[in-house]
Amino acid sequence: MGDKSPKSNQKKSTQKQAKASSAATKKTAAVASKQAAGKKK
């Protein structure tokens, strides 16, 4: 716990970026599916 080595810091930032990008992807996918559903009507 509390590891301040560059390797662990890099791993943490990579995980944060991956989380953020997957959330953004989900958001855009949801918007796209809403638009597609709107066009079908």
C-alpha positions in Angstrom: 0.0 0.0 0.0 1.1 3.5 -0.7 3.6 2.5 -3.4 5.1 5.6 -4.9 7.3 4.0 -7.5 6.9 5.3 -11.1 5.7 1.9 -12.3 2.8 1.8 -9.9 1.9 5.5 -10.7 1.9 4.7 -14.4 -0.3 1.7 -13.9 -2.8 3.8 -11.9 -2.9 6.5 -14.6 -3.3 3.9 -17.3 -6.3 2.4 -15.5 -7.8 5.8 -15.0 -7.5 6.6 -18.7 -9.0 3.2 -19.6 -11.9 3.8 -17.3 -12.5 7.3 -18.8 -12.3 6.1 -22.4 -14.6 3.2 -21.8 -17.1 5.5 -20.1 -16.9 7.9 -23.1 -17.4 5.0 -25.5 -20.5 3.9 -23.7 -21.8 7.4 -23.7 -21.3 7.8 -27.5 -22.8 4.3 -28.1 -25.9 5.3 -26.1 -26.3 8.5 -28.0 -25.9 6.7 -31.3 -28.5 4.0 -30.4 -30.9 6.8 -29.3 -30.5 8.5 -32.7 -30.9 5.2 -34.5 -34.1 4.5 -32.6 -35.4 8.0 -33.4 -34.8 7.5 -37.1 -36.7 4.2 -37.1 -40.0 5.8 -36.0 
